[in-house]
Amino acid sequence: MTIVRVMPRGRYRIMVVDSQPAMRMMICSQLRGLGYGVLTCAHDGASALARLKTEPVDAVLMDVETTGTGGLEALVALRADPALRHLPVVVITTRAERETVEASLALGVSG
């Protein structure tokens, strides 16, 4: 049996990380429309990590194929940081290759 925890809507803040401006805008718009509070959007892993240190969020939705510092590299750094390692991270990708999925799971993604 799989148990899935669902975050209630409202006061929870989600960071969206995607290098494509149109995707960031669409995802943020959809989340806001569903009642979630999107605190911030970042264009790559490095900017996401920098913002997470000063702008706390409840969860991160991250594209693993961002330009610059990619999502997997950012996830490694996030899991190594004692202040951030607890954050639930859901990865998104347009190419669900086996290696990417396995690497993401090994790094402790939430979904």
QUIZISUL-V286689 format. One line per field, one symbol per residue. psi: psi as a letter, one per 30 degrees, with the letter a starting at -180 (. if undefined). A space follows every 10 residues. Layout:
psi->???
//
This chain:
psi->kkkkkkkllc fkkkkkjkfj eeeeeeeeee eeffgkjjel klfleeeeee efffjklflk jkkfhllbjl eeeeeeeeff jfffffkkkk kllfjikeee eeeeefghlf .
//
